[in-house]
Every structure is written in C-alpha cells, then in structure tokens.
C-alpha cells in the first residue's frame, strides 16, 4: 500500500526522555492557525471524516496526502471458504442508505445512539458502498469490518443526468489517454485506501464516440485494478446499451453483453421476471456466478419479492444458478420502527467457519441474582471433509455433531494473559470460562449457551443470565508474541481558548492534535487512547497518576479534539502525555508499561 505524503511535520521533537523510549514534542501555544482541509475533517468538531469526490476534476487532481491517512483501511481481506474466485453463486449487498456518508462518515465514532448497522457478514461475499456522488469512496469503518469477515468492498463510480453525460463525454469521447487517466486514478484510489474495486454505474445516454470507448475503458480499468489490488473486482450496472441509449434491460443480453465481457461481473436492474433469468442462462455461458441479479429490498416497480418477501427473489435466482445483488437493505431501518431494527434485520440471513486443529473458547456471563442454574458452552460442527473432534463426547445420537467441551484446567504458560481471568469472578459479577478443543477437518456451524438445573430443583423458577462475550481463538494466535506500540508522534496541533481568564490566571485551553504510531493491525481489535496532563510541570508525570480515556482508534492514528488542558503560567511549561493501549483481538489486557506513549510540552507565547 502506498504511504501517504507527509504534508505537515509533527511538533518539534526534543531529546528529553528519549532514553526511555518515549518521544517528547514541544509547541508554543498560538491561536492563529491554518484551517484544516474541509474534505478530511468535520467543520464543527475537526474530527476526521470519510469523503467522496464530486467532479471529474477532483478525481484527476487527487493525490495521496497525509490527511488521507485516516481513510486508509488497514485490515487485510481475510480468506473465505469457498473463495470468491470459485464458481459458486455469490451474494452482494449494495448499501444505499439515505444518500450515504451519514453517521458512518465519522471515522472515530458517532454519538448517535442507534445508527444503521449491518452484522450478517457471514452471509455475504461483496459489499458495495453506494451513493449518488460521482466517486463514492467506502468509509473506512465499513472496509475494515468487511475485510475482517472476508468480504470484498467496492466503491461506486456513477454519472447521471445531463451533468453525467458531460462528464462521460469529457473522458470517453476523446483519445485513449483520457479514459486511461480516469481508470488509473480509480485503480490507484482503491489500492491506496485499501478497498477492492468499483461498481461502474453510467446512468445517462452516451454519444457514439463515448460508448465506443466504454468497453476499452472497462477492460483497462479491470486490468489496472487486478494489477494493483489482487482479487479486486470491477462490476458493470445494467443501464447503457452498446448503442449509447440509456435503457435498463433487467437482464444480460446482446445489447449490453459487450460491457459484461469487458469486466468482472454484471449487476442487473431489478424489474426482472423468471423469463429474464431463463434467457440469461444462455447468455452467461460458464460465467453464471458473474451475473449479480438485482433485488430492490424496497420492492419499487414490477419486482419479484422484496421487503420481507426478499427470500422469494433469492429462491428464484439461486434456482437458475446466478449470484444475487441485494440493493438498499436499509429499508428495515428507514421505513420501519427503529426500536424493532434488530428484530427486523434478522428476518434474509448461517454460520460456516473452517476451524484450525486446535481452538480455545471463552464465554463471559453473569446471573442477575442468586440461582442454582448451571451454564455451559456448546458447539455444533459440520463436515469439511472428514470432521473429527478429539476428546469430546457426543451428547446424543439425535444431536450428532453437538459437543460439550470441558473447561480448560491447566493452560499453557504462553496463554497466561488470556486465561488469567478464566474461572474467576470479574468486576460487576461477571464470570469468564475458558475451553480447549482439538479438531480435524471441521466447520463451526453453531455456538450455543446451555443451561441446566440440579436434580430436584424448581424448574418453573425464572432466572436472568446476561451474556457478555463469546470468543473462538486459534491456538497459533495465542501462542504468538505480542508486538508493542512504537513511534508515537504528535502533529497538526491546534489551540483555542476555552473561556474567560480567571482572576490572576491565564484562560484554560483546548488542544486538538493528531497522533500516529506503528503497530501491525491484524493483531488488534482496536486501540484505547488515553492522556495524562498538568500545567506548570516540566518534569515527567508520575506513573501513578490515573490516565484519562479519550477514545477508540481502529487504525494507527487518532485525532484528539478539544482536549481541556490548563494554560501554563509565565515561564512555565505544560505537559500532556498521550498513551496508546493496544487491545489484542483475543481480548486480554496489555499492561500499561507496554503501551505506546509520547509527550507534548507546551508554553505560552514569549
């Protein structure tokens, strides 16, 4: 992945404390500051945001800058079984949610209590972030989450109406250098920002010259993308015909197959009937899985299924061997009661996870009030060839592949941190239990929590059990050494007064700055960012002072916004120490001595 161009240097670094591995940066408080670029930061809060491009000029002028770094997805695309490259039918989900870039644009999180979310990642193969902006770059949170589940992520390149026709004529009607420049930028953006390709959606008529170059543009873009993003995809939406006319076909046919032949797949319009599917089987040849039959969850127009009957659409599509493209699943959020969102969302979506030879499991739970109920963890396995579960007895002939693992009694030394709380009563009444299972050639189908009462107890007596977390961790992951956060830097420092001056003292300050650090992202869930600070103290802060939690980071950087700090008096320094705590994907706590840290010293103007 390309490294961002560093546009602004970090604060001036001193030699102080270098011996202890902690960088120290020095700044003079100033209230005259250059504005942050509006594309990358929210104008009200200065928090980093995801962005899009609205014009051909913006696309051609784009070059990676340091500010782009917040939008780079650092989670690698995990492997799925069977892989996307196989000939099996796939499921694509096209996220069209009220225009896009809503609460999900805030990279470091939003204060909205119930935003739209999607969590059935095991049921889909491709995620398209869709909006009506010309160049829709998927917000980095979606890409990181999708990649963690092995789901490919596409942005959208769309042109519409008269302005769209002007854009297309500008880069398609000329010579090959014009359309190649656009394709080069699209491939470069996907590679730089860490997503996997593009849905190309031309919804305007084209001149003969422009449509004549369109297949070559698609072929060139597909070639460049595959070169820069191995496994990437370019999909074409059913819109323009090879004549240049804008006329949706609801199928692949001779009038639009030239575009299908020029890229990785074809996304049909939604107003199809079964006869369209029957005709397409002859058109597709061996590429049945490369045709994504569109299903509008809103059920607009003359469609099959949709809404809570979307399964009817899928049944027909799968009957004929095609892939499916679910469009606008946010219907359940936009049009129904938001308090029922999770119940409604759970009504189009099974678990099949290949398991390594040795796994560890953890369950965190607590009971509300005293009870004699016992709790345990169970799993069901499927055959990924010839599944063998070692050392665990089958519960009954009826359940077949359901097993009850035994608690882990003597953990290996290298698992000490993970199992340190196993079997212990945690704060708030929570209990963590751990298990070890040996397997060979198995798929994980279900994880279940089982409850039991001792003989003779009152069966009708009710109880409440809260489930905090279930983990499934491969042994190799737990036995690997834990990296340390390194090279924490402080940059893009901005100050402002927080209020009026108290009598005889300088006015308090608010500090905003960017933190960057180095750490292998696949090893962590996220980072917790903390600070410690005080004014008038130039000596190191006492290690016993409790750090203040600032927020979570899901990349190797974090924007601190309006942190309240004391103003230094005349001839004094203020000191703020920033601490970066890695949260391993296995969930155990990393001792504070192993966190990354950097200190900012600041003084008033002379």
N, C-alpha and C positions, 0 to 999 in steps of 0.2 A: 504494500500500500504506500502511495506517495506520502511523504512527510509534508505537513503544512509549511508554507513560507512564513517565517517569523517576521511579523510586521512591526512589533514593538518590543524592545528589550525588557527583561524583568528589572525590578528595582535594583539599585546599586548594591552590590554584594560586598560584605566585609569579611575579613579573615577571622573575626571573632567566632569562637565556638566551632570552627571547622574541625578541630581535633576530635570532637565528639560526634562527628558525622552529621551535624545539623547546620544547614546554611542559614546565614543571617543577612537580611536585606535592610537597607537604610533609605528612608524617604523624608523629604521636607514637606510638611502639610501645606497644600496650596488649594485654593478654591477656584482657580481658573483652570478649567480642564477642557480638553477637546471632546466633543460629543462622541459617544460610541456609535458605530455604524448601525443604523436602524434595521438593516436586514437581519442582523445577528442577535440583537438584544431588544427586549421589550422596552418600549419608550417610557413606560410608567415606573417599572421596577429595576430596569437594567439587567434582569435575569436573561440567560441565553435562551434563544428560541429557535425552532426549526423554521425553514424558509423555503420559498418557491421562487421561480423566475417567471416574469410575466411577458417577456418580449424576446424576439429573436436576437435583438441587440445585446440584451443582458446575457443570453446564453453564449453568444460568440465571444463576449468580453470576459466571461468568467474565468478566473484563475484561482487556485487554492491559496488562501491566506491563513494566518494564524487563527483568526476568528472563526474560520470554517471548522476548526478542530472540534468544537463542541458537538458538531453534527456528524462526526465520523463514527460509524458503528464499528466497534472493536470486537464484538462477539463473532467468532468464526461460524460459518454454516456447518452445523453438525450433520453427521451421516444419518440417513433414514433407510429403513429396510421395508420393502424393496426400494432401491434408489429411484430418484426421479427419472433417470435415463432409461429405466426399464419400459416395456411396452404396456404396462398396466394402465388402466384409466386413472386419471388424477382428479383431485378436487382443488379448484381455485376459488379463493374468496376475494371479491373486489369490494374494498371498503369505500363506500360512498356515503359519507356521514355529514350531512348538513353543510356541505361545501368544504369540509376538511380544515385542518390547522386550527382546531378549537382548543380544548384543554390539553390535547396531546402535543401541542406545539411547545409547551413549557418543558424543556429538557430536564430540569431538575425537580419537576413535580409541580402539581397544581393544588390549590387549596379547595377546589371544588369537591364536595364530599362524595358524590355519586356520578362520576363521569362514565361515558360509554367504555366498555372494555370487551375484549374477546379472549376466551381462555380454552377453547376447544382445539388447541393446536395439533393434537394427535390426529384430528380428523381431516386436516387439510394439508396440501402439498405446496401451494403457491399463494402468497398474499400480495395483492395489488393495492397500493395506496392511491386512491383516485380523487382528483378534484378537477375543477374547470380552469385551473391555472395552466399556462402553456407548458411549463416544465415543473411537474409535481415531484419533488424530492421527498421520499418517505421520511417522516420524523424518526429520529434515531432510536427512540424508545421502542417503536414497533419493530425496527430491523433487528435490534439486539435481542428482543424477546422471541421473535420468529426464528432467528438463527439458532438460539438456544434449544429450540424444539425441532431443528432440522427442516424448517420451512423457508423456501426461496421467496425473496421480496423483490417486487418490481415497482418502479415509479411509473408515471404516466406522462407521455408527450402528446398533447392534444391541441388541435386547431379547430376553430368553429366559426361559422357565420362569415360575414364579409371580411372581418379582420383576419380570420383564419385563412381565407383564400389569399389575402395579400401576403401573409407570412409564407404560405406554401409556394406561391409564385416567385417570391424573393429567393428561396433557396433550392427549389426544384426545377424551375423553368430555365435556369442558366446552364453553365457547364458543370462538369463533374466535381470541380473543386468546391463549388458552393454547397452541394449536398454532402460531400465528404467532410467539410469543415463542421457541419452540424452533427453528423454522425460521430466524428472524432470527439467532440465535446460531450455528447451523451455517453459514449463509452467511458471517457475519462472521468466523468462525474460519478458514474456507477462504481468504478474502481476506487476512486478516492473516498467517497462517502461510505463504501462498504456494503452496498446493496447489489442486487443480482441481475438487473436488466430493466426492460421497458415494455409497457403496453403502448403501442402506437395507435392513436385514435384520430384519424383525419375525418372530421365531420363537416366538410364543405366541398363544393364542386371544384374541379381542377381543370386547367387548360390541357390541351393535347400535349404540349411540351412538358408540363409539370407531371402529369400522370405517366408520361413516357419514361421519366427518370425515377419514378417511385419504386419500381421493383429493384432497380440498381441501388437506390438509397437503402432499402431494407437489407439487401444482400451485403452491402458494405458495412452497415451498422452491425449486423449479426456476426460477420467475420471479425470486426474490431472488438466487439464485446466478448466473443469467445476467447479472443487472444488475451484480453486484459482481465476478464472475470471468468475463469474456468467454471463450466457448469451453468453459466448465465443463460438467460432466455430473452428473446425478442418475440413478442406476440402482436398480431395484427387484429384490429377490431373490424367486424363486418360493417362497412359503411360505403366507401367509394368503389365504383366498378372500374374495370380496366379502360372503359371509355372516358372516365373522368366524371361521370354523373354520380351525384350523391343519392344512393338508393339502397336502403338496407334490404338484405336478401333473406335473413333468418336461416341461412344455410350456406354451406360451401358449394359453389357451382362453377361453371365455365366462365362466368362473368367476373369472378373475383379470385379464382384459384391461383392466378399469377402471383398474388401477394402471399398466399399460403406457401407457395413453392419457394418464396424468397426469404423466409424467416423460420422461426422455430414452432410457431403454432398460430391457430386461428380461433378467435373469440367471437361466436355468433351473436347476432341480435336475438331478442327474447320472444318474438311473436311467432314461434315455430309450432308446428303440429307433428304428429308422428310420421306423416308422409315426408316431411322435410328430413327427418332422421333416416328414413329408408333410402331416400335419394342420395344422401351424403355418404352412405357406406360404399357406394360405387366410386364416388369422387376421392375418398380418402386413401384407398389402397391399403398399404401397410401402416399408414400414419393415423389410424383411428384415434389413438390416445393424444395426438397433437391437435385435435379439434375439441375446443372447450365450448360446450353448448351453454349459452347464456340462460340464466334463470333469474328473473327480477323478483326478489322477495316481496316487493311492494305489490306485485301482481298487476302492473299497469298494462293496459292494452289487452289484446286477444291472446292470452297465455295459458299454458298448462300449469296448474298448481299455483305456487306462490303462497306467501304468508304461512299459516300453519299447515297448509297442504303442499308445501315445497317438496315433501318426500315423494309425491306423485310424479313430479318432474324428474327427480333423480332416478326413480324406478324405470321410467321410460328411457332415459338417457343411458343408464347402465345396461339395460336390455339390449341396446344396439352397440355397446362397447365403446362409447365415447367418454371423454372427460367432461367435467361439468364446471361452469363458472357461476358461482353464486354472487349476484350483484345486490348491493345495499342491504346486508343483513341487519343494519342498524334500524330497520323497520320496527323491531321489537322495542327499541329504545325511544325512537322518535314518536311513534304513534300509539303506544300502549302506556299503561301506568308505570312510571319509573320505579315505584316501590315493588312491582312484580317483575322487574327486569330479569333477575337471575332465574326465576322460575320459567319465564317465557323463553329465555335464551337456551335453556337446557332442553326444550321440547324438540334437529336435523343432523344430535351429534353423538368408539370402543378403544380400548387400550390394548396395544400390542407392542411391547418393548423388548427387544433382544437383551438377554441378561448375560453378564460375564460369568466366568466359572465360580466366582466367589463374591457374595454381596453381604453388606451389613445393612440392617434396617433399624430405624429409630422411630419411636412414637412418643409424643408428648401429649399428656392429657391431665384432666383433673375432674373430680367429682364435686358437685355443689352439695355440701353437707355429708354427714356420715352415711355409709351404706356398706352392705356386705357383698355387693356385686363385684365379681372379678372381671378384668378386661384383658384382652389379648389381641394380637395382630395375626391375620391370616392372609394367604395369598393364593391365587389360582394361576396355574401355568398352562401354557399350550405347547404343542409340539412344533419346534422349529427344525425338525429333522427327526431326532430321537431324544426327547427330553428326559433327563434323569435328575432327580432331586435326591441328594445324598443326605443320610442321617435324619430324615424327617418322615414320619409315618403318615400314611393316608388316613384321613378321618373316617371315611366310609366308602363303600362301593358306589353309592349314589353320587357323591361329590367328585369322585375320581381324581381330579387334579387339584383339589383344595388341600392345603397343608398347613400345619400349625408349627411354626419354628419355635425352638426352645430359646430362652434368654441366654445371652452371651455371658458366661460366668468369668472366664479368665482371659481378658483381652490381651492381644499382643502389645508389647511395650510401645511401639510406634503409633498405636491408636489411643494413647493415654489421654490426649486432649479431647478427642471426640467422645470417649467413653467415660471421661471424668465425672460426668453428672448422671451416668446411666444408673438406674435403680435408686436414685436419690430424690428426696423431696426438694423441689426447686422453690424459688420465691413465689408467693401467691398461691401456694397449694398445688402447683403443677408437678407432675412426675414424668421423668423420661425413662423409657425402657429400650434396651438395645438387643438386637438379634444378629445371628450369623447363619448364613445359608450357603451350602455348596450345591452347585447345579452344573448341568452339562447339556447344551443344545436346547435351551428353554426360552420361551416367550413369556413375559409377565402380562397376564390378562386382567387381573383384578387385585386390588388391595382392600381388605375388609377389616373392620374392627368388630370383634366378637365379645359378647357379654354373657356371663354365666352367674348363677346363684348356687350357693352350697345347698346340699340336700336338706329338706325340711324348712327352707326359708319361705317367706311370704311372697309368692310370685306376683301378686297384684300390686305390691308396693312400688310406687313410682320412684324414679331417680333421674338426675340430670348429670350427664357427662359431657364435658367440653373437650373437643379435640383441637390441640394447638398446632401440631405438625406431624407429618409422616415423611420420612426420608428413605430413599433407596440409594445406596452408595456402593460403587465398585471398590473392591479391595485395593486395586492398584492406586486409586485416587488417595485413599487414606494412608497408604504406605509411602507416598512421595514426600520429599521435603517441602516445607512451606517457604516460599520466597519472602523477601522483605520489601517494603515500600522504599524506594530510593529517589534521590534527586528531586526533592520537593522544591518548587520555585514559586515566587510571588511576583506578579506582574499586573499591568493595567490597573494601577492604583488610582482611585478617585476618592476625594474627600468632600464632605459638606457639613455645615454647622447643624447641630441637632436641636438648637433652641437658643434662648437668650442667655447672656452671661450671668451666672450667679455672682453675687457681690464679692469682689476681690479675687475672682477665679475666672479662667478662660471658659468660653462656652464649650459644652460637650460636643463631640464629633461623631460623625457616621462614616464608616470606612467601607468601601467596596473594592474588591480586588479579585484577580484570577489566580487560582492555584493549579499547578501542573505537577505531575510526578510520573515515575516509571514503575510499572508492575505488569506481569503477564495476566491479562484479563480473563482467560479461561479458568484461572484458579480461584476466582472470587464470584460471589453473588453481587456485591456492591462494596462501597467504601462508606464508612461513617466519618464525617469531617467534624472536628472539634476545635476549640480555641481556648487559650488562657491569656489574660492580659491585665495590665495595670499601667497607670501613668506615673511618671516621675521615678521610674525604676529602670536603670540601665543594666543592672546585674541580672543573671539568669533567674527565671521564675522558679520558685520552689516546686519540686516534683510532686509534693503532696497536695498542691492546690488542685481542686477538682476541676477538670476541663468542662467547658460548656458545649453541648451538642449543637451543631449548626445545621446539618442536613445530610442527605444521602447523595452519593455520586455513583453513576453507573458507567463511568469512563474514567480515564486517567486525568481528570480535570474537574474543577468545581469553581463556580462564581460565587464569592461571598458578597452579599448585598446588604448595604445599610447596617453594618455591624456597629452597635453603640460602643464607643470607647471614650475614655477620658482624655481631655486635652492636656498636653504637657505644659507645665509652667515655664517661665523664663529660665533658660539654661538647662532645662531638663529634657530627658528622653522619655517617650512612651514605648512600651514593648507589647507586642501581640505575638503569641506563639500559636501556630496552626499545626494540628495533629491529624494525620490521615490513618484511620484504622481500617485494615482490610477485613472483610467479612468472608471467610472461606466458604465455598459452596457446600461444604459439609456442615457448616453452621456453628462450629465451636468458637470460643472467644480467643483472640490473639492478645497476649499480654501487652500492656501499654509500652513496655520497654522496646517492643519490636515494631511499633508504629513509625510511620514516616513523620518528619517534623521539619518546620522551617520557622524562623522568627523574623518579624518585621519591626525594626526600630524606627521611630518617627519623632521628629522635633518640630517646634513651631518655627515660623519664618524669623530670620535674624532681624 
